[in-house]
Amino acid sequence: MSLKDHGMTEKKTRRLMKKIGLRAIYPRMRTSIPNVAHVKYPYLLRGKKFLAPNHAWATDITYIKHNGAYVYLAAVIDLYSRKVLSWRLSNTMDANFCVDVLEETLRKFGVPAIFNTDQGSQFTSERFIEVLKSRNIQISMDGKGRALDNIYVERLWRSLKYEEIYLKDYSDMKELKEGIDNYFKFFNEERFHQSLEYATPDEIYYGAFAARKAA
């Protein structure tokens, strides 16, 4: 006898698992595939204290299963405030959409001192690296096999999927994009973070600039 025989749908099962704190264990898709021909950079964030907004940013790619296929999500976050600065969805996992979201973030929020990625081919590509070098941004990359080096983005993916993606049934890409956009607005503007002493990312990010201006 299966769960369906008891009237349990996949969505209902996910909601109940979330409520009681259970999570499925399953192999993850590899979204970071190194290119051995690309130049790698050292990890610069070990033991680092983030002192202000735009001190350090980080990015990563995750996958979302949608209508029997996979789409890929890249986001850039500010590590001082945990604010999601920009994000983009793509049907392919090439470097172009990662470069696009990087350039969008730089246009909107200025230039960070340090930018951290993993060693995936998208982030070690010549085009991506050149955007960072042209603005004199220090390049930091996770150590090989060290997912925890980019723990803040990993936590963002976990929150997004368990609080939004797994609980919804999007009919098309437009609905998926709207769902992600609404969640990131909630994450930035309303969701309190224990690590930020129960402030929101926007309060920390913009509050630091306001305090600097008033000083």
C-alpha positions in Angstrom: 0.0 0.0 0.0 1.4 3.4 -1.0 0.9 6.9 0.4 -1.4 7.7 -2.5 -3.8 5.0 -1.1 -4.1 7.1 2.0 -5.0 10.3 0.0 -1.4 11.7 0.3 -0.3 13.8 -2.7 3.3 14.8 -3.3 2.6 18.4 -2.3 0.8 17.4 0.9 3.7 15.1 1.8 6.2 17.9 1.3 4.2 20.2 3.5 3.9 17.7 6.3 7.6 16.8 6.1 8.5 20.5 6.3 6.1 21.0 9.3 7.8 18.2 11.3 11.3 18.9 10.1 11.9 15.9 7.9 14.0 16.2 4.7 14.5 13.6 1.9 18.0 12.4 1.3 18.8 12.2 -2.4 21.8 12.7 -4.8 22.2 16.3 -5.9 22.7 17.3 -9.5 26.1 18.6 -10.2 25.8 22.2 -11.2 29.5 23.0 -10.8 31.7 21.2 -13.3 35.3 22.5 -13.4 37.2 23.1 -16.7 40.7 21.9 -16.1 42.0 24.4 -18.7 40.7 27.4 -16.8 42.7 29.3 -14.2 41.6 28.8 -10.6 41.9 31.4 -7.8 42.5 30.9 -4.0 39.8 31.1 -1.4 40.0 34.5 0.3 37.1 34.3 2.8 38.5 31.9 5.4 38.3 33.6 8.8 37.2 36.8 7.1 34.8 39.2 8.9 32.6 41.1 6.6 32.7 44.7 7.7 30.2 46.5 5.5 27.9 46.1 2.5 29.8 45.4 -0.7 32.8 44.1 1.2 32.2 40.6 -0.3 29.7 39.1 -2.7 29.1 35.5 -3.6 27.3 33.6 -6.3 26.3 30.1 -7.2 23.9 28.1 -9.4 21.2 25.7 -8.4 18.7 23.7 -10.4 14.9 23.6 -10.3 12.8 20.8 -11.8 9.9 22.3 -13.7 7.4 20.5 -15.9 9.6 17.5 -16.4 12.8 19.5 -17.3 15.4 21.4 -15.4 16.0 25.2 -15.2 19.0 26.8 -13.6 19.0 29.7 -11.1 22.0 32.0 -10.4 21.9 34.6 -7.7 24.4 37.1 -6.2 24.2 37.9 -2.5 26.0 40.4 -0.3 27.7 38.5 2.5 27.6 41.3 5.1 23.8 41.6 5.0 22.8 38.3 3.2 20.8 40.4 0.8 19.9 38.8 -2.5 21.2 41.5 -4.9 20.2 40.0 -8.3 19.2 36.7 -9.8 18.4 35.1 -13.2 16.8 31.9 -14.5 18.1 30.0 -17.6 17.2 26.9 -19.6 20.9 26.2 -20.1 23.8 26.1 -17.7 26.3 28.1 -19.7 28.4 31.1 -18.6 26.3 33.7 -20.4 23.5 34.0 -17.8 26.0 34.1 -15.0 27.8 37.0 -16.7 24.5 38.7 -17.2 23.5 38.5 -13.6 27.0 39.7 -12.5 26.9 42.7 -14.8 23.3 43.5 -13.7 24.4 43.4 -10.0 27.4 45.7 -10.7 25.2 48.2 -12.4 22.7 48.3 -9.6 24.8 48.1 -6.5 28.4 49.2 -7.3 31.6 47.2 -7.0 32.5 44.7 -4.2 36.0 44.3 -2.8 35.8 40.5 -3.1 33.7 38.2 -5.3 33.5 34.5 -4.3 32.4 31.6 -6.5 33.0 27.9 -6.8 35.3 26.4 -9.4 32.6 25.7 -11.9 33.4 26.3 -15.6 30.8 29.2 -15.7 32.7 31.2 -13.1 36.2 30.3 -14.3 35.4 31.2 -17.9 37.4 34.0 -19.6 34.3 36.2 -20.0 33.3 36.0 -16.3 36.8 36.5 -15.0 37.4 39.5 -17.3 34.3 41.3 -15.9 35.8 41.0 -12.4 39.4 41.9 -13.4 38.2 45.0 -15.4 36.9 46.4 -12.1 39.8 45.4 -9.9 37.7 43.0 -7.9 39.6 40.4 -5.8 38.6 36.9 -7.1 37.9 34.2 -4.5 37.0 30.6 -5.3 35.9 27.7 -3.0 38.3 24.9 -2.5 37.7 21.8 -4.5 35.0 19.7 -2.9 34.4 22.3 -0.2 30.7 23.2 -0.5 30.7 24.8 2.9 33.1 27.6 1.6 30.0 29.1 0.0 27.6 28.2 2.9 25.6 31.5 2.7 24.4 30.8 -0.8 23.8 27.1 0.0 21.5 28.3 2.9 19.7 30.6 0.5 19.0 27.7 -1.9 17.7 25.6 1.0 15.4 28.3 2.2 14.1 29.1 -1.2 13.3 25.4 -2.0 11.8 24.4 1.3 9.8 27.6 1.9 8.7 28.3 -1.7 9.6 25.9 -4.6 8.6 22.6 -3.0 5.3 24.0 -1.8 4.1 25.3 -5.1 3.0 23.9 -8.4 3.9 26.5 -11.1 2.1 26.1 -14.4 4.7 27.8 -16.5 8.0 29.8 -16.4 6.2 33.1 -15.9 4.6 31.7 -12.6 8.0 30.2 -11.5 9.7 33.6 -12.1 7.0 35.4 -10.2 7.2 32.9 -7.3 11.0 33.3 -7.0 10.8 37.1 -7.3 8.2 37.3 -4.6 10.2 35.0 -2.3 13.4 37.0 -2.7 11.5 40.2 -1.9 10.1 38.5 1.2 13.6 37.2 2.0 15.2 40.7 1.7 12.4 42.8 3.2 10.5 40.7 5.7 12.3 37.5 6.7 14.1 38.0 10.0 17.6 36.3 10.2 18.9 35.1 13.5 22.5 35.7 12.3 21.5 39.3 11.8 20.1 39.7 15.3 16.6 39.3 13.8 16.9 42.1 11.4 16.1 41.7 7.7 18.9 41.8 5.0 17.5 45.1 3.6 17.6 46.7 7.1 21.3 45.7 7.4 22.3 46.6 3.9 20.6 50.0 3.5 21.0 50.8 7.2 24.7 50.7 7.0 24.7 53.2 4.2 22.3 55.5 6.1 24.5 55.3 9.2 27.6 56.2 7.1 25.9 59.1 5.5 24.7 60.5 8.9 28.1 60.2 10.5 
